[in-house]
Amino acid sequence: MPRLISVNVGLPRDIRWRGKTVHTGIWKNPVHGRCLVRRLNIDGDGQGDLAGHGGEHRTVMVYQMESYRHWERHLGRNNFVFGQFGENFTVTGLPDNEVCVGDRYRIGSALFEVTQPRVTCYRVGIRMDEPQMAALLVSNHRPGFYFRVLEEGDVGAGDEIIKMADGPERLTIAEIDALLYLPQHPRDQLERALRIPALSTGWKSSLQALLDQKSDALGTGNAGLTGSAGPPPAWQGFRSLRVARVDRESASVVSLSFEAADRSPLPAALPGQFLVLKLRPTRDTPPILRNYSLSGRPGAFKYRVSVKQEVNGVASTFVHNHIHAGDMLEVSAPRGSFTLRPGDTPVVLLSAGIGATPVLAMLHALVSAAPSAPREVWWLYGTRNRDEHPFAQESRGLLKALTHSRTYIAYSRPQPDDRLGEDYDAEGHLSLSVMEQLGVPRHAEFYLCGPASFLSDFTMALRGWGVPANQVHTEIFGPEPSVTPGIAGALKRAPHQPAETAGPGPLVSFTRSGLSVPWGPGFQSLLELAEACDVPVKWSCRTGVCHTCESALISGAVEYQPDPLEQPAEGNALICCSRPRSDVEIDL
């Protein structure tokens, strides 16, 4: 009979780790006597990062004594204590290869239901003093699992664990864990997993993304971990393309149209993707790299990007003043996951300033698809005035070609000769109240691009309006916000050269941050180098499991140590466990 051996609790604490402060509840200690288990926690317990741990579906973490014995042999250690793996319940029995999602158990006077495997996280590596622990738990098929509490009650060491019901589909914890984190994602298992009512919402979303990826057959990599995965880039690195045209779009925006040197068709881009340009303002300094969204019609066999003149912008100034038709530039293949999703739901293209560029490409795509797939389209745009309004005539013409389209233009500082009702619809800024007045449908897919404050304000407003997060898609010009779970807030700094002396290795260029740094032997991974430079990064496991750190590898090659459990999408790299083998350009 399975039995509860120890109940372990602990409140979050701050610890020092690699020069950072980590807020974590991974340290758990045994409770003497009985303990009350509530819907969202055990008395005396807490989680430091509620985004990844805790909540209704992750109330109680369970780990088995049989797995303790496995790790004692595997790691050659005999110093484990109850709660060593961050678990609340240390148990005998209930192995991961037998317990199924949806199984129900009575322990003491409480009733529990199995909801999902452990969330892979670097903090278990801190607790175990083994940096690779997150990957080892998955690769050894011993993650442990979570209970949710169906009936509150008290529990204590020594309680029998009585099985009350079998979960549907009979997919074990080890199978569900492997389905998401390891290679091979059989369709039949994905479909079975998605039919399990008890499986947590987060895991269902990830597995649904994998199933959708199998349906469109376009993406590579693991869409369930990255959130999206497009087709591989049409070419690696950079390719010389001719500037076919330079067009003035507004007082501050010019467009560059690129063609192949032999005028052969260029591979089609997806609406919303970007190019990276390698620019050489002077011969005596390293090239600079900049991302610019495609703004032309996808599938036109030419590429068009539009560049706004920025104050003190070295790259934009060079483009505006020195690039002419006939010039040859080094250009990456189209990249990016901010792309128009197929479907028949309404589409809201919401942008400000130069943020119009990627959603303009989407508008072109919607017009091209309209005869066979008409959709309701909303074009909402904000800028200062007519002089700063790029693509005004082009966007009006496209919208007129759509049967079901609505448009609203807001000028924040209209000039005396700007025509209300012709050039723009109202003075002021775009806002949620404006969308409510216009009757914008909440069930639409929203595509947002513009300044950082514009994106953050609208993302929060749409969430408060009841729009699900998976219907809101954003594109950020420049570095994206960091994801560093559990790390206490630190003063934000602009990307910079590392404090250490420049290394002798390959040149690492972070394209969104506009920074190039020689690789040095003092760094264990590209992630560590980026952190030393205050380049905004995203990570969670730091061992090649969760793919949170997956970034586009624009050019160059990397090597892995350790090897990731599943390779990233073609043309991408996992920066948490990779080093440069050559000069590399990374979309960070």
KAHU-V696918 format. One record per pair of residues at least 12 apart in sequence whose C-alpha atoms are under 10 Angstrom apart, sorted by the first residue. I is the first residue (numbers start at 0). J is the second residue. Records with the same first field share a line. If there is no record, write none. Layout:
# KAHU-V696918
I: J + J
This chain:
# KAHU-V696918
0: 91 + 92 + 93 + 159 + 160 + 161 + 162
1: 63 + 90 + 91 + 92 + 93 + 94 + 157 + 158 + 159 + 160 + 161 + 162
2: 63 + 88 + 89 + 90 + 91 + 92 + 93 + 106 + 156 + 157 + 158 + 159 + 160 + 161
3: 61 + 63 + 64 + 88 + 89 + 90 + 91 + 92 + 106 + 107 + 154 + 155 + 156 + 157 + 158 + 159 + 160
4: 29 + 63 + 64 + 81 + 88 + 89 + 90 + 91 + 155 + 156 + 157 + 158 + 159
5: 28 + 29 + 30 + 31 + 81 + 82 + 86 + 87 + 88 + 89 + 90 + 91 + 154 + 155 + 156 + 157 + 158
6: 27 + 28 + 29 + 30 + 31 + 32 + 33 + 34 + 41 + 61 + 81 + 82 + 86 + 87 + 88 + 89 + 90 + 154 + 155 + 156 + 157
7: 26 + 27 + 28 + 29 + 30 + 31 + 34 + 41 + 43 + 44 + 59 + 60 + 81 + 82 + 83 + 85 + 86 + 87 + 88 + 89 + 156
8: 24 + 25 + 26 + 27 + 28 + 29 + 30 + 34 + 40 + 41 + 42 + 43 + 44 + 45 + 46 + 59 + 82 + 85 + 86 + 87 + 88
9: 23 + 24 + 25 + 26 + 27 + 28 + 29 + 30 + 41 + 42 + 43 + 44 + 45 + 46 + 82 + 85 + 87
10: 23 + 24 + 25 + 26 + 27 + 28 + 42 + 43 + 44 + 45 + 46 + 47
11: 23 + 24 + 25 + 26 + 27 + 44 + 45 + 46 + 47 + 48
12: 24 + 25 + 26 + 45 + 46 + 47
13: 47 + 485 + 486 + 487
14: 125 + 486 + 487
15: 486
16: 125 + 486
19: 486 + 487 + 488 + 489
20: 485 + 486 + 487 + 488 + 489
21: 47 + 48 + 122 + 483 + 484 + 485 + 486 + 487 + 488
22: 46 + 47 + 48 + 122 + 484 + 485 + 486 + 487
23: 45 + 46 + 47 + 48 + 122 + 123 + 126 + 484 + 485 + 486 + 487
24: 44 + 45 + 46 + 47 + 48 + 52 + 85 + 122 + 485
25: 45 + 46 + 47 + 82 + 83 + 84 + 85 + 86 + 87 + 122 + 123 + 124 + 125 + 126 + 127
26: 46 + 82 + 83 + 84 + 85 + 86 + 122 + 123 + 125 + 126
27: 44 + 45 + 80 + 81 + 82 + 83 + 84 + 85 + 86 + 87 + 88 + 126
28: 44 + 80 + 81 + 82 + 83 + 85 + 86 + 87
29: 80 + 81 + 82 + 87 + 88 + 89 + 156
30: 43 + 87 + 155 + 156
31: 155 + 156
32: 154 + 155 + 156
33: 107 + 153 + 154 + 155 + 156 + 158
34: 107 + 152 + 153 + 154 + 155 + 156
35: 107 + 108 + 109 + 151 + 152 + 153 + 154 + 155
36: 58 + 59 + 108 + 109 + 110 + 148 + 150 + 151 + 152 + 153 + 154
37: 55 + 58 + 59 + 109 + 147 + 148 + 149 + 150 + 151 + 152 + 153
38: 54 + 55 + 56 + 58 + 59 + 111 + 147 + 148 + 149 + 150 + 151 + 152
39: 53 + 54 + 55 + 56 + 57 + 58 + 59 + 147 + 148 + 151
40: 53 + 54 + 55 + 57 + 58 + 59 + 87 + 147 + 148 + 151
41: 58 + 59 + 87 + 148 + 151 + 152 + 153 + 154
42: 153
44: 58 + 59 + 87
45: 58
46: 58 + 485
47: 484 + 485 + 486
48: 484 + 485 + 486
49: 484 + 485
50: 484 + 485
51: 117 + 118 + 119 + 120 + 201 + 484 + 485 + 539
52: 117 + 118 + 120 + 145
53: 145 + 147
54: 147
55: 114 + 145 + 146 + 147 + 148 + 149 + 199
56: 112 + 113 + 114 + 115 + 145 + 146 + 147 + 148 + 197 + 198 + 199 + 200 + 201
57: 113 + 114 + 115 + 116 + 117 + 118 + 144 + 145 + 146 + 147 + 148 + 199
58: 87 + 111 + 114 + 145 + 146 + 147 + 148
59: 86 + 87 + 88 + 111 + 113 + 144 + 145 + 146 + 147 + 148
60: 82 + 84 + 85 + 86 + 87 + 88 + 89 + 113 + 115 + 116 + 117 + 143 + 144 + 145 + 146 + 147
61: 82 + 84 + 85 + 86 + 87 + 88 + 89 + 90 + 93 + 113 + 116 + 117 + 142 + 143 + 144 + 145 + 146
62: 81 + 82 + 83 + 84 + 85 + 86 + 87 + 88 + 89 + 90 + 91 + 92 + 93 + 94 + 95 + 117 + 141 + 142 + 143 + 144 + 145
63: 84 + 86 + 88 + 89 + 90 + 91 + 92 + 93 + 94 + 95 + 141 + 142 + 143 + 144
64: 81 + 89 + 90 + 91 + 92 + 93 + 94
65: 90 + 91 + 92 + 93 + 94 + 141
66: 84 + 90 + 91 + 92 + 94 + 95 + 136 + 139 + 140 + 141 + 142 + 143
67: 79 + 80 + 81 + 83 + 84 + 89 + 141
69: 139 + 141
70: 135 + 136 + 139 + 141
73: 135 + 139
74: 129
79: 127
82: 126
83: 123 + 126 + 127
84: 122 + 123 + 124 + 126 + 127 + 132 + 142 + 143
85: 122 + 123 + 126 + 127
86: 117 + 143 + 144 + 145
87: 145
88: 145 + 146 + 154 + 155 + 156
89: 156
90: 156 + 157 + 158 + 159 + 160
91: 159 + 160
92: 160
93: 143 + 144 + 160 + 162
94: 141 + 142 + 143 + 144 + 171 + 172 + 173
95: 116 + 140 + 141 + 142 + 143 + 144 + 171 + 172 + 173 + 174 + 175 + 176
96: 140 + 141 + 143 + 170 + 171 + 172 + 173 + 174 + 175
97: 169 + 170 + 171 + 172 + 173 + 174
98: 113 + 143 + 144 + 165 + 166 + 169 + 170 + 171 + 172 + 173
99: 112 + 113 + 114 + 115 + 116 + 144 + 165 + 166 + 167 + 168 + 169 + 170 + 171 + 172 + 173 + 174 + 175
100: 112 + 113 + 114 + 115 + 116 + 144 + 145 + 146 + 165 + 166 + 167 + 168 + 169 + 170 + 171 + 172 + 173 + 174 + 175 + 192 + 195 + 196 + 197 + 198 + 199
101: 113 + 114 + 115 + 146 + 164 + 165 + 166 + 167 + 168 + 169 + 170 + 171 + 195 + 196 + 197 + 198
102: 114 + 146 + 162 + 163 + 164 + 165 + 166 + 167 + 169 + 170 + 171 + 197
103: 146 + 147 + 148 + 149 + 160 + 161 + 162 + 163 + 164 + 165 + 166 + 197
104: 146 + 148 + 149 + 159 + 160 + 161 + 162 + 163 + 164 + 165
105: 149 + 150 + 152 + 154 + 158 + 159 + 160 + 161 + 162 + 163 + 164
106: 152 + 153 + 154 + 155 + 157 + 158 + 159 + 160 + 161 + 162
107: 151 + 152 + 153 + 154 + 155 + 156 + 157 + 158 + 159 + 160 + 161
108: 150 + 151 + 152 + 153 + 154 + 155 + 158
109: 148 + 149 + 150 + 151 + 152 + 153 + 154
110: 146 + 147 + 148 + 149 + 150 + 151 + 152 + 153 + 161 + 162 + 163
111: 145 + 146 + 147 + 148 + 149 + 150 + 151 + 162 + 163
112: 145 + 146 + 147 + 148 + 149 + 150 + 163 + 164 + 165 + 166 + 197 + 198
113: 144 + 145 + 146 + 147 + 148 + 166 + 172 + 197 + 198 + 199
114: 144 + 145 + 146 + 147 + 166 + 172 + 195 + 196 + 197 + 198 + 199 + 200 + 202
115: 143 + 144 + 145 + 146 + 147 + 171 + 172 + 173 + 175 + 176 + 197 + 198 + 199 + 200 + 201 + 202 + 203
116: 137 + 141 + 142 + 143 + 144 + 145 + 146 + 171 + 172 + 173 + 174 + 175 + 176 + 177 + 198 + 199 + 202
117: 133 + 136 + 137 + 141 + 142 + 143 + 144 + 145 + 172 + 176
118: 133 + 142 + 143 + 144 + 145 + 176 + 202 + 539 + 540 + 545
119: 132 + 133 + 134 + 136 + 137 + 142 + 176 + 180 + 539 + 540 + 541 + 542 + 544 + 545
120: 132 + 133 + 134 + 484 + 538 + 539 + 540 + 541 + 542 + 544 + 545
121: 133 + 134 + 484 + 485 + 538 + 539 + 540 + 541 + 542
122: 484 + 485 + 539 + 540 + 541
123: 136 + 540
124: 540 + 541 + 542
130: 540 + 541 + 542
131: 540 + 541 + 542 + 543 + 544 + 561
132: 540 + 541 + 542
133: 539 + 540 + 541 + 542 + 543 + 544 + 545
134: 180 + 540 + 541 + 542 + 543 + 544 + 545 + 561 + 562 + 563 + 564
135: 542 + 544 + 564
136: 176
137: 173 + 176 + 177 + 180 + 181 + 544 + 564
138: 173 + 176 + 177 + 180 + 181 + 544 + 564
139: 173
140: 172 + 173 + 174 + 176 + 177
141: 172 + 173 + 176
142: 172 + 173 + 176 + 177
143: 172 + 173 + 176
144: 172 + 173 + 176
145: 172 + 199
146: 197
147: 197 + 199
166: 195 + 196 + 197 + 198
167: 191 + 192 + 194 + 195 + 196 + 197
168: 188 + 190 + 191 + 192 + 193 + 194 + 195
169: 191 + 192 + 195
170: 188 + 191 + 192 + 195
171: 192
174: 188 + 192
175: 188 + 189 + 192 + 198 + 202 + 206
176: 202
177: 564
178: 192 + 206 + 209 + 223
179: 202 + 205 + 206 + 209 + 221 + 222 + 223 + 224 + 544 + 545 + 565
180: 221 + 223 + 224 + 543 + 544 + 545 + 546 + 563 + 564 + 565
181: 221 + 544 + 563 + 564 + 565 + 566
182: 220 + 221 + 564 + 565 + 566
183: 221 + 565
184: 206 + 209 + 210 + 213 + 221
185: 209 + 210 + 213
186: 206 + 209 + 210 + 211 + 213 + 214
187: 210
188: 206 + 210
189: 203 + 206 + 207 + 208 + 209 + 210
190: 206 + 207 + 210
192: 206 + 207
193: 206 + 207 + 210
201: 223
202: 223 + 224
203: 223
204: 223 + 224 + 226 + 469
205: 221 + 222 + 223 + 224 + 225 + 226 + 227
206: 221 + 222 + 223 + 224
207: 222 + 223
208: 221 + 222 + 223 + 224 + 225 + 226 + 227 + 228
209: 221 + 222 + 223 + 224 + 226 + 227 + 228
210: 222 + 223
211: 223 + 227
212: 227 + 228 + 229
215: 229
216: 229 + 230
217: 229 + 230 + 231
218: 230 + 231 + 568 + 569
219: 231 + 566 + 567 + 568 + 569 + 570 + 571
220: 546 + 549 + 565 + 566 + 567 + 568 + 569 + 570 + 571
221: 545 + 546 + 565 + 566 + 567 + 568
222: 546 + 567 + 568
223: 545 + 546
224: 544 + 545 + 546 + 547 + 549 + 567
225: 336 + 545 + 546 + 547 + 548 + 549 + 550 + 567 + 568
226: 336 + 469 + 546 + 547
227: 335 + 336 + 337 + 338
228: 335 + 336 + 567 + 568 + 569
229: 269 + 334 + 335 + 336 + 337 + 338 + 568 + 569
230: 268 + 269 + 334 + 335 + 336 + 568 + 569 + 570
231: 332 + 333 + 334 + 568 + 569 + 570 + 571
232: 266 + 268 + 331 + 332 + 333 + 334 + 335 + 551 + 552 + 553 + 568 + 569 + 570 + 571
233: 265 + 266 + 267 + 268 + 331 + 332 + 333 + 334 + 570
234: 266 + 331 + 332 + 333 + 553 + 554 + 570
235: 331 + 332 + 552 + 553 + 554 + 555 + 556 + 569 + 570
236: 275 + 329 + 330 + 331 + 332 + 552 + 553 + 554 + 555 + 556 + 570 + 583 + 584
237: 274 + 275 + 276 + 277 + 328 + 329 + 330 + 331 + 332 + 553 + 554 + 555
238: 259 + 276 + 277 + 327 + 328 + 329 + 330 + 331 + 332
239: 257 + 258 + 259 + 260 + 277 + 326 + 327 + 328 + 329 + 330 + 331
240: 256 + 257 + 258 + 259 + 260 + 261 + 262 + 265 + 301 + 302 + 325 + 326 + 327 + 328 + 329 + 330 + 331
241: 255 + 256 + 257 + 258 + 259 + 260 + 261 + 262 + 323 + 324 + 325 + 326 + 327 + 328 + 329 + 330
242: 255 + 256 + 257 + 258 + 259 + 260 + 302 + 303 + 322 + 323 + 324 + 325 + 326 + 327 + 328
243: 255 + 256 + 257 + 258 + 259 + 260 + 262 + 301 + 302 + 303 + 323 + 324 + 325 + 326 + 327
244: 256 + 257 + 258 + 303 + 322 + 323 + 324 + 325 + 326
245: 257 + 303 + 304 + 305 + 318 + 319 + 322 + 323 + 324 + 325
246: 305 + 323 + 324
247: 305 + 306 + 319 + 389 + 390
248: 305 + 306 + 307 + 386 + 387 + 388 + 389 + 390 + 391 + 392 + 393
249: 307 + 385 + 386 + 387 + 388 + 389 + 390 + 391
250: 307 + 308 + 385 + 386 + 387 + 388 + 389
251: 306 + 307 + 308 + 309 + 315 + 319 + 353 + 386 + 387 + 388 + 389
252: 305 + 306 + 307 + 308 + 309 + 315 + 319 + 352 + 353 + 387 + 388 + 389 + 390
253: 304 + 305 + 306 + 307 + 308 + 315 + 318 + 319 + 389
254: 293 + 294 + 295 + 303 + 304 + 305 + 306 + 307 + 318 + 319 + 356 + 389
255: 293 + 294 + 302 + 303 + 304 + 305 + 306 + 318 + 319 + 322 + 323 + 324
256: 293 + 294 + 295 + 301 + 302 + 303 + 304 + 305 + 324
257: 300 + 301 + 302 + 303 + 304 + 324 + 325 + 326 + 327 + 328 + 330
258: 300 + 301 + 302 + 303 + 325 + 327
259: 300 + 301 + 302 + 327
260: 325 + 327
262: 300 + 301
263: 300 + 301
264: 298 + 299 + 300 + 301 + 302
265: 298 + 299 + 300 + 301 + 302 + 332
266: 297 + 298 + 299 + 300 + 301 + 302 + 332 + 333
267: 296 + 297 + 298 + 299 + 300 + 301 + 302 + 332 + 333
268: 293 + 295 + 296 + 297 + 298 + 299 + 300 + 301 + 302 + 332 + 333 + 334 + 335 + 338 + 360
269: 293 + 296 + 297 + 298 + 333 + 334 + 335 + 336 + 337 + 338 + 339 + 340 + 360 + 361 + 364
270: 292 + 293 + 294 + 295 + 296 + 297 + 298 + 333 + 335 + 336 + 337 + 338 + 339 + 340 + 357 + 358 + 359 + 360 + 361 + 362 + 363 + 364 + 365
271: 292 + 293 + 294 + 295 + 297 + 333 + 334 + 335 + 336 + 337 + 338 + 339 + 356 + 357 + 358 + 359 + 360 + 361 + 362 + 364 + 446 + 474
272: 290 + 291 + 292 + 293 + 294 + 297 + 332 + 333 + 334 + 335 + 336 + 337 + 338 + 339 + 356 + 357 + 358 + 360 + 361 + 474
273: 289 + 290 + 291 + 292 + 293 + 294 + 302 + 303 + 304 + 331 + 332 + 333 + 334 + 335 + 336 + 337 + 338 + 356 + 357
274: 289 + 290 + 291 + 292 + 293 + 302 + 303 + 304 + 330 + 331 + 332 + 333 + 334 + 335 + 553
275: 288 + 289 + 290 + 291 + 292 + 329 + 330 + 331 + 332 + 333 + 334 + 510 + 511 + 553 + 584 + 586
276: 288 + 289 + 290 + 291 + 304 + 314 + 328 + 329 + 330 + 331 + 332 + 510
277: 289 + 290 + 314 + 328 + 329 + 330 + 331 + 510
278: 313 + 314 + 315 + 317 + 318 + 322 + 328 + 329 + 330
279: 314 + 317 + 328 + 329
280: 313 + 314 + 316 + 317 + 318 + 321
281: 317
285: 515
286: 314 + 508 + 515
287: 313 + 314 + 508 + 510 + 513 + 514 + 515
288: 314 + 329 + 330 + 508 + 509 + 510 + 511 + 512 + 513 + 514 + 515 + 584 + 586
289: 314 + 315 + 476 + 477 + 509 + 510 + 511 + 512 + 513 + 586
290: 304 + 306 + 330 + 331 + 334 + 476 + 477 + 510 + 511 + 512 + 513 + 586
291: 303 + 304 + 305 + 306 + 307 + 333 + 356 + 357 + 476 + 477
292: 304 + 305 + 306 + 333 + 334 + 335 + 353 + 354 + 355 + 356 + 357 + 358 + 359 + 360 + 474 + 476
293: 305 + 333 + 334 + 356 + 357 + 358 + 359 + 360 + 361
294: 306 + 355 + 356 + 357 + 358 + 359 + 360 + 361 + 362 + 363 + 390
295: 356 + 357 + 358 + 359 + 360 + 361 + 362 + 363 + 364
296: 359 + 360 + 361 + 362 + 363 + 364 + 365 + 366 + 367
297: 360 + 361 + 362 + 363 + 364 + 367
298: 363 + 364 + 367
302: 333
303: 356 + 360
304: 356 + 357 + 360
305: 353 + 355 + 356 + 357 + 389
306: 318 + 319 + 353 + 356
307: 319 + 352 + 353 + 354 + 387 + 389
308: 320 + 353
314: 513
331: 553 + 554
332: 553
333: 553
334: 551 + 552 + 553 + 570 + 586
335: 474 + 550 + 551 + 586
336: 472 + 473 + 474
337: 357 + 358 + 446 + 447 + 448 + 472 + 473 + 474 + 475
338: 357 + 358 + 360 + 361 + 446 + 472 + 473 + 474
339: 357 + 358 + 360 + 361 + 362 + 364 + 365 + 444 + 445 + 446 + 472
340: 361 + 444 + 472
341: 365 + 372
342: 372 + 373 + 374 + 444
343: 372 + 373 + 374 + 375 + 443 + 444
344: 373 + 374 + 375 + 376 + 440 + 442 + 443 + 444
345: 373 + 374 + 375 + 376 + 377 + 403 + 404 + 439 + 440 + 441 + 442 + 443 + 444 + 445
346: 361 + 362 + 365 + 374 + 375 + 376 + 377 + 378 + 404 + 439 + 440 + 442 + 443 + 444 + 445 + 446 + 470
347: 375 + 376 + 377 + 378 + 379 + 404 + 405 + 406 + 439 + 440 + 441 + 443 + 444 + 445 + 446 + 447 + 471
348: 361 + 362 + 376 + 377 + 378 + 379 + 380 + 406 + 444 + 445 + 446 + 447 + 448 + 472
349: 377 + 378 + 379 + 380 + 381 + 407 + 429 + 445 + 446 + 447 + 448 + 449 + 453 + 454 + 457 + 473
350: 378 + 379 + 380 + 381 + 382 + 429 + 446 + 447 + 448 + 449 + 450 + 453 + 454 + 473 + 474
351: 379 + 380 + 381 + 382 + 383 + 388 + 408 + 409 + 428 + 429 + 447 + 448 + 449 + 450 + 453 + 454
352: 380 + 381 + 382 + 383 + 387 + 388 + 389 + 448 + 449 + 450
353: 381 + 382 + 387 + 388 + 389 + 448 + 449 + 450 + 476
354: 380 + 381 + 382 + 447 + 448 + 449 + 450 + 474 + 475 + 476
355: 378 + 379 + 380 + 381 + 382 + 388 + 389 + 390 + 394 + 447 + 448 + 449
356: 389 + 390 + 448 + 449
357: 446 + 447 + 448 + 474
358: 378 + 446 + 447 + 448 + 474
359: 378 + 390 + 393 + 394 + 397
361: 446
362: 376 + 377 + 378 + 394 + 397 + 398 + 401
363: 393 + 394 + 397 + 398
364: 397
365: 397 + 398 + 400 + 401
366: 397 + 398 + 399 + 400 + 401 + 402
367: 397 + 400 + 401
368: 401
369: 400 + 401 + 402 + 403
370: 400 + 401 + 402
373: 401 + 402 + 403
374: 401 + 402 + 403 + 404
375: 401 + 402 + 403 + 404 + 405 + 440 + 443
376: 398 + 401 + 402 + 403 + 404 + 405 + 406 + 439 + 443 + 444
377: 398 + 403 + 404 + 405 + 406 + 407 + 439 + 440 + 443 + 445
378: 394 + 395 + 398 + 404 + 405 + 406 + 407 + 408
379: 405 + 406 + 407 + 408 + 409 + 429 + 433 + 434 + 447
380: 406 + 407 + 408 + 409 + 410 + 423 + 428 + 429 + 448 + 449
381: 407 + 408 + 409 + 410 + 411 + 423 + 425 + 426 + 427 + 428 + 429 + 430 + 449
382: 408 + 409 + 410 + 411 + 412 + 413 + 423 + 426 + 427 + 428 + 429
383: 409 + 410 + 411 + 412 + 413 + 414 + 426 + 427 + 428
384: 408 + 409 + 410 + 411 + 412 + 413 + 414 + 415 + 416 + 417 + 418 + 422 + 423 + 426
385: 410 + 412 + 413 + 414 + 416 + 417 + 418 + 422 + 423
386: 413 + 414 + 417
387: 410 + 413
388: 408 + 410 + 422 + 423
391: 408 + 422 + 423
392: 422
394: 406
405: 437 + 439
406: 423 + 424 + 437
407: 420 + 423 + 424 + 425 + 429 + 433 + 434 + 437
408: 420 + 421 + 422 + 423 + 424 + 425 + 426 + 427 + 428 + 429
409: 422 + 423 + 424 + 425 + 426 + 427 + 428 + 429 + 430 + 433
410: 422 + 423 + 424 + 425 + 426 + 427 + 428 + 429
411: 425 + 426 + 427 + 428 + 429
412: 426 + 427 + 428
413: 425 + 426 + 427
428: 453
429: 453 + 457
430: 453 + 456 + 457 + 460
431: 456 + 457 + 460 + 461 + 463 + 464
432: 460
435: 464
440: 466
441: 461 + 464 + 465 + 466 + 467 + 470
442: 465 + 466 + 467 + 470
443: 466 + 467 + 470 + 471
444: 466 + 467 + 469 + 470 + 471 + 472
445: 458 + 461 + 466 + 468 + 469 + 470 + 471 + 472 + 473
446: 470 + 471 + 472 + 473 + 474
447: 471 + 472 + 473 + 474 + 475
448: 472 + 473 + 474 + 475 + 476
449: 473 + 474 + 475 + 476
450: 474 + 475 + 476 + 477
451: 474 + 475 + 476 + 477 + 479 + 480
454: 472 + 473 + 474 + 475
455: 473
457: 471 + 473
458: 471 + 472 + 473
475: 511
476: 511
477: 510 + 511 + 512 + 513 + 586 + 587
478: 494 + 509 + 510 + 511 + 512 + 513 + 534 + 535 + 536 + 586 + 587
479: 511 + 512 + 534 + 535 + 536 + 537 + 586 + 587
480: 534 + 535 + 536 + 537
481: 533 + 534 + 535 + 536 + 537 + 538
482: 535 + 536 + 537 + 538 + 539 + 547 + 548
483: 535 + 536 + 537 + 538 + 539 + 547
484: 537 + 538 + 539 + 540
485: 539
491: 533 + 534 + 535
492: 532 + 533 + 534 + 535
493: 512 + 532 + 533 + 534 + 535
494: 509 + 512 + 513 + 514 + 529 + 530 + 531 + 532 + 533 + 534 + 535
495: 512 + 513 + 514 + 515 + 516 + 529 + 531 + 532 + 533 + 534
496: 514 + 515 + 516 + 517 + 528 + 529 + 531 + 532 + 533 + 534
497: 516 + 517 + 528 + 529 + 530 + 531 + 532 + 533
498: 531 + 532
499: 519 + 521 + 531 + 532
500: 517 + 519 + 521
501: 516 + 517 + 518 + 519 + 520
502: 516 + 517 + 518 + 519 + 520 + 521 + 522
503: 517 + 518 + 519 + 520
504: 516 + 517 + 518 + 519 + 520 + 579 + 580 + 581 + 582
505: 517 + 518 + 519 + 555 + 578 + 579 + 580 + 581 + 582 + 583
506: 518 + 519 + 555 + 579 + 580 + 581 + 582 + 583 + 584
507: 525 + 528 + 529 + 555 + 578 + 579 + 581 + 582 + 583 + 584 + 585
508: 529 + 553 + 554 + 582 + 583 + 584 + 585 + 586 + 587
509: 529 + 534 + 535 + 552 + 553 + 583 + 584 + 585 + 586 + 587
510: 553 + 583 + 584 + 585 + 586 + 587
511: 534 + 535 + 584 + 585 + 586 + 587
512: 533 + 534 + 535 + 585 + 586 + 587
513: 534 + 587
514: 529 + 532 + 534 + 584 + 587
515: 532 + 582 + 583 + 584
516: 528 + 529 + 532 + 582
517: 582
518: 578 + 579 + 580 + 581 + 582
520: 578
522: 578
523: 560 + 575 + 576 + 577 + 578
524: 541 + 558 + 559 + 560 + 573 + 574 + 575 + 576 + 577 + 578 + 579
525: 557 + 572 + 573 + 574 + 575 + 576 + 577 + 578 + 579 + 585
526: 538 + 541 + 548 + 573 + 574 + 575 + 576 + 577 + 578
527: 541 + 574 + 575 + 576 + 577 + 578
528: 574 + 575 + 578
529: 574 + 587
534: 587
535: 587
536: 548 + 549 + 550 + 574 + 575 + 587
537: 549 + 550 + 574 + 575 + 587
538: 573 + 574 + 575
539: 575
540: 575
541: 573 + 574 + 575 + 576
542: 560 + 561 + 562 + 563 + 564 + 573 + 574 + 575 + 576 + 577
543: 559 + 560 + 561 + 562 + 563 + 564 + 565 + 566 + 567 + 572 + 573 + 574 + 575 + 576 + 577
544: 562 + 563 + 564 + 565 + 566 + 573 + 575 + 576
545: 563 + 564 + 565 + 573
546: 563 + 564 + 565 + 566 + 567 + 568 + 572 + 573 + 574 + 575
547: 573 + 574 + 575
548: 567 + 572 + 573 + 574 + 575 + 576
549: 566 + 567 + 568 + 571 + 572 + 573 + 574 + 575 + 586
550: 567 + 568 + 570 + 571 + 572 + 573 + 574 + 585 + 586 + 587
551: 567 + 568 + 569 + 570 + 571 + 572 + 573 + 574 + 584 + 585 + 586 + 587
552: 569 + 570 + 571 + 572 + 573 + 574 + 583 + 584 + 585 + 586 + 587
553: 570 + 571 + 572 + 583 + 584 + 585 + 586
554: 570 + 571 + 581 + 582 + 583 + 584 + 585 + 586
555: 570 + 579 + 580 + 581 + 582 + 583 + 584 + 585
556: 570 + 571 + 572 + 577 + 578 + 579 + 580 + 581 + 582 + 583 + 584
557: 571 + 572 + 573 + 574 + 576 + 577 + 578 + 579 + 580 + 581 + 582 + 583
558: 572 + 573 + 574 + 576 + 577 + 578 + 579 + 580 + 581
559: 572 + 573 + 574 + 575 + 576 + 577 + 578 + 579 + 580
560: 575 + 576 + 577 + 578
561: 575 + 576 + 577
562: 576 + 577
563: 575 + 576 + 577
571: 585 + 586
572: 585 + 586
